[in-house]
Amino acid sequence: MTPEFTKPSDVYFFGTCLIDAFFPDAGLAAIRLIEREGVRVVFPPDQSCCGQPAYNSGFPDEARAVARRQIQVFNRGIPIVVPSGSCAAMMKHHYPALFTETDDLTHARAFASRVFEWSEFMIRVLGVRYEDRGRPIRVTWHSSCHALREMKVIEYSKQLLRQLGNVTLAELTNERECCGFGGTFSIKHPALSGALVNDKVDDIRATGAARVIAGDCGCLMNIAGAAQLRGGPFQAQHLAEFIWERIHGE
């Protein structure tokens, strides 16, 4: 697999709120897999939210303040790797829109050009190849809305999964359907959100998969919570954490 970009010596890692608060093992796995390829990972301690909750809730000024801070913190001209299609899409596609007709537009565009979703970075920049050391397992893949429609990175995530020789990937019937999370959407429209995630759980269960893998922790949290209420029978796991386990025989 030939990378499309020159391999950098250093990259930034944007941790995301949900990884920081609920899925630290996913973040650590993503970092370790980058470092495994001989790339130094820089984690700025002053980073914060990407600003998407404020942006999606109709508070552009507040979102702009958060975005401006990230642009200041991630100021070196190196790639910014994000283990979330949702946060990556906000930073890559919506930051420039926030700064239209402002003096910061050039900086916002330069920042956005350096943003990579994690699986995209692993394939397009590092060209990784993995040897599966785990036991045979059947999994399915959930495509988050932002990764699918804005970042357009699902092919890279699935390429990583298909490298794992003992993993059978069972496709969802309605893969393009939202899981119902949508950040504040699930709070503002709980009935609709609940119906969507129950449909998603039904679709996952129909595959017979032991795990559902995804690249966005918001989706994983929502799906796992709904599945737990209904008695499983599958687990939900971030792609990076799953790969880290597989290549170590866990």
C-alpha positions as CSV (number, residue, x, y, z in Angstrom):
1,M,0.0,0.0,0.0
2,T,1.6,3.2,-1.2
3,P,1.0,6.3,1.0
4,E,-0.3,9.4,-0.8
5,F,1.6,11.8,1.4
6,T,5.1,12.1,2.8
7,K,5.4,10.6,6.2
8,P,5.8,13.3,8.9
9,S,8.2,13.1,11.8
10,D,5.6,14.7,14.2
11,V,1.8,15.0,14.3
12,Y,-0.6,16.6,16.6
13,F,-3.3,14.5,18.3
14,F,-6.7,16.0,19.0
15,G,-8.2,14.0,21.9
16,T,-11.9,14.9,21.7
17,C,-14.2,15.4,24.7
18,L,-15.8,12.0,24.6
19,I,-12.5,10.1,24.4
20,D,-11.1,12.3,27.3
21,A,-14.2,11.7,29.5
22,F,-15.4,8.2,28.5
23,F,-13.1,6.3,26.1
24,P,-9.5,7.0,27.1
25,D,-8.4,3.5,26.0
26,A,-9.5,4.4,22.4
27,G,-7.4,7.5,22.4
28,L,-4.4,5.7,23.8
29,A,-4.7,3.0,21.2
30,A,-4.9,5.6,18.4
31,I,-1.8,7.3,19.7
32,R,0.2,4.1,20.2
33,L,-0.7,2.9,16.6
34,I,0.7,6.2,15.2
35,E,3.8,5.9,17.4
36,R,4.3,2.3,16.3
37,E,5.0,3.7,12.8
38,G,7.9,5.9,14.1
39,V,5.9,9.1,14.2
40,R,6.1,11.3,17.3
41,V,2.7,12.3,18.7
42,V,2.3,15.8,20.2
43,F,-0.7,16.2,22.6
44,P,-1.2,19.9,23.4
45,P,-2.5,20.0,27.0
46,D,-4.4,23.3,26.4
47,Q,-6.6,21.7,23.7
48,S,-10.4,21.6,24.4
49,C,-13.7,20.9,22.6
50,C,-13.8,21.4,18.8
51,G,-16.7,23.7,19.3
52,Q,-19.3,21.6,17.5
53,P,-21.9,21.6,20.3
54,A,-22.1,25.3,20.3
55,Y,-22.0,25.5,16.5
56,N,-24.8,23.0,16.0
57,S,-26.9,24.7,18.7
58,G,-26.9,28.0,17.0
59,F,-24.2,29.8,18.9
60,P,-21.6,30.8,16.3
61,D,-19.8,33.4,18.4
62,E,-19.2,30.9,21.2
63,A,-18.1,28.2,18.6
64,R,-15.8,30.8,17.0
65,A,-14.1,31.5,20.3
66,V,-13.5,27.8,20.8
67,A,-12.2,27.3,17.3
68,R,-9.9,30.3,17.6
69,R,-8.3,28.7,20.6
70,Q,-7.7,25.4,18.9
71,I,-6.1,27.3,15.9
72,Q,-3.7,29.0,18.4
73,V,-2.9,25.8,20.3
74,F,-2.3,23.6,17.2
75,N,0.0,26.2,15.6
76,R,2.8,24.2,14.1
77,G,2.6,23.2,10.5
78,I,2.2,19.5,11.1
79,P,-0.8,17.2,10.6
80,I,-3.6,17.2,13.2
81,V,-5.0,13.6,13.6
82,V,-8.5,13.3,15.0
83,P,-10.0,9.9,16.1
84,S,-13.5,11.1,15.3
85,G,-15.2,11.8,12.0
86,S,-17.5,14.2,13.8
87,C,-14.8,16.4,15.4
88,A,-12.6,16.2,12.3
89,A,-15.4,17.4,10.1
90,M,-16.1,20.4,12.3
91,M,-12.4,21.4,12.2
92,K,-11.8,20.7,8.5
93,H,-15.1,21.9,7.0
94,H,-16.7,24.3,9.4
95,Y,-13.8,26.3,10.9
96,P,-13.3,28.2,7.6
97,A,-17.0,29.0,7.5
98,L,-16.9,30.4,11.0
99,F,-14.2,32.9,10.0
100,T,-15.5,34.0,6.7
101,E,-14.9,37.8,6.2
102,T,-12.6,37.9,9.3
103,D,-8.9,38.5,9.6
104,D,-8.5,34.9,10.9
105,L,-9.8,33.2,7.7
106,T,-6.4,32.5,6.3
107,H,-5.3,30.9,9.6
108,A,-8.6,28.8,9.7
109,R,-8.0,27.5,6.2
110,A,-4.4,26.6,6.9
111,F,-5.5,24.8,10.1
112,A,-8.3,22.9,8.3
113,S,-5.9,21.7,5.5
114,R,-3.9,19.9,8.2
115,V,-6.8,17.9,9.7
116,F,-7.0,14.2,9.1
117,E,-9.5,11.7,10.5
118,W,-7.5,8.9,12.2
119,S,-8.2,6.0,9.8
120,E,-7.6,8.3,6.8
121,F,-4.2,9.2,8.2
122,M,-3.2,5.6,8.9
123,I,-4.0,4.6,5.3
124,R,-3.2,7.7,3.2
125,V,-0.2,9.0,5.1
126,L,1.3,6.0,6.9
127,G,0.2,3.2,4.6
128,V,0.0,0.7,7.5
129,R,-0.3,-3.0,7.2
130,Y,-1.4,-5.2,10.2
131,E,-1.0,-8.8,11.0
132,D,-4.0,-10.2,12.9
133,R,-3.0,-12.2,16.0
134,G,-6.5,-12.5,17.5
135,R,-9.0,-15.3,17.5
136,P,-11.7,-15.4,14.7
137,I,-14.4,-12.9,15.3
138,R,-17.4,-11.6,13.4
139,V,-17.9,-7.8,13.6
140,T,-20.0,-5.2,11.9
141,W,-19.2,-1.5,11.1
142,H,-21.2,1.6,11.9
143,S,-20.6,4.6,9.7
144,S,-21.0,7.8,11.6
145,C,-22.8,10.6,9.6
146,H,-19.9,13.0,9.6
147,A,-17.3,10.4,8.7
148,L,-19.5,9.2,5.9
149,R,-20.9,12.4,4.4
150,E,-18.4,15.1,5.2
151,M,-15.0,13.5,5.8
152,K,-15.8,10.7,3.4
153,V,-13.3,8.3,5.1
154,I,-15.3,5.1,5.6
155,E,-13.3,3.3,2.9
156,Y,-10.1,3.8,4.9
157,S,-11.7,2.5,8.1
158,K,-12.9,-0.6,6.3
159,Q,-9.5,-1.1,4.6
160,L,-8.0,-1.3,8.1
161,L,-10.6,-3.9,9.2
162,R,-10.1,-6.0,6.1
163,Q,-6.4,-6.3,6.8
164,L,-7.3,-8.4,9.8
165,G,-7.3,-12.0,8.6
166,N,-9.3,-13.5,11.4
167,V,-12.0,-10.8,11.4
168,T,-15.2,-11.3,9.4
169,L,-16.8,-8.0,8.5
170,A,-20.6,-8.4,8.2
171,E,-22.1,-5.3,6.5
172,L,-25.2,-3.6,8.0
173,T,-28.3,-3.6,5.9
174,N,-28.9,0.1,6.6
175,E,-25.4,1.3,7.1
176,R,-26.1,4.9,5.9
177,E,-28.7,5.4,8.6
178,C,-27.9,7.7,11.6
179,C,-27.6,6.1,15.0
180,G,-29.7,8.9,16.5
181,F,-27.0,10.5,18.6
182,G,-26.2,13.7,16.8
183,G,-24.9,15.4,20.0
184,T,-27.5,17.8,21.2
185,F,-30.0,16.3,18.8
186,S,-30.5,13.3,21.1
187,I,-31.3,15.7,24.0
188,K,-33.7,18.0,22.0
189,H,-35.5,15.1,20.2
190,P,-35.3,12.1,22.5
191,A,-38.2,10.2,21.0
192,L,-36.8,10.4,17.4
193,S,-33.3,9.7,18.7
194,G,-34.5,6.6,20.5
195,A,-36.3,5.3,17.5
196,L,-33.2,5.7,15.3
197,V,-30.9,4.0,17.8
198,N,-33.3,1.1,18.3
199,D,-33.4,0.6,14.5
200,K,-29.6,0.6,14.5
201,V,-29.4,-2.0,17.3
202,D,-31.8,-4.2,15.4
203,D,-29.7,-3.9,12.3
204,I,-26.5,-4.8,14.2
205,R,-28.1,-7.8,16.0
206,A,-29.3,-9.1,12.6
207,T,-25.7,-9.5,11.5
208,G,-24.8,-11.9,14.3
209,A,-21.7,-9.8,15.0
210,A,-20.1,-10.0,18.4
211,R,-19.0,-6.4,18.2
212,V,-19.9,-3.2,16.3
213,I,-16.9,-1.1,15.4
214,A,-17.0,2.6,14.7
215,G,-14.7,5.7,14.5
216,D,-16.9,8.0,16.6
217,C,-17.3,7.6,20.3
218,G,-20.6,9.6,20.4
219,C,-22.2,6.9,18.2
220,L,-20.5,4.1,20.2
221,M,-21.8,5.6,23.5
222,N,-25.4,5.8,22.1
223,I,-25.4,2.4,20.5
224,A,-23.8,0.7,23.5
225,G,-26.2,2.3,25.9
226,A,-29.3,1.2,23.9
227,A,-27.9,-2.3,23.4
228,Q,-27.3,-2.6,27.1
229,L,-30.8,-1.7,27.9
230,R,-32.0,-4.4,25.6
231,G,-29.6,-7.0,26.8
232,G,-26.9,-6.9,24.1
233,P,-25.7,-9.3,22.8
234,F,-22.8,-7.3,21.2
235,Q,-20.1,-5.0,22.4
236,A,-19.3,-1.5,20.9
237,Q,-15.7,-0.5,20.3
238,H,-13.6,2.2,18.7
239,L,-11.7,1.1,15.6
240,A,-8.2,2.0,17.0
241,E,-8.8,0.1,20.2
242,F,-10.0,-2.9,18.3
243,I,-7.0,-2.9,16.0
244,W,-4.6,-2.5,18.9
245,E,-6.1,-5.6,20.6
246,R,-6.0,-7.7,17.4
247,I,-2.4,-7.1,16.6
248,H,-1.5,-8.1,20.1
249,G,-3.5,-11.3,20.1
250,E,-6.1,-10.1,22.6
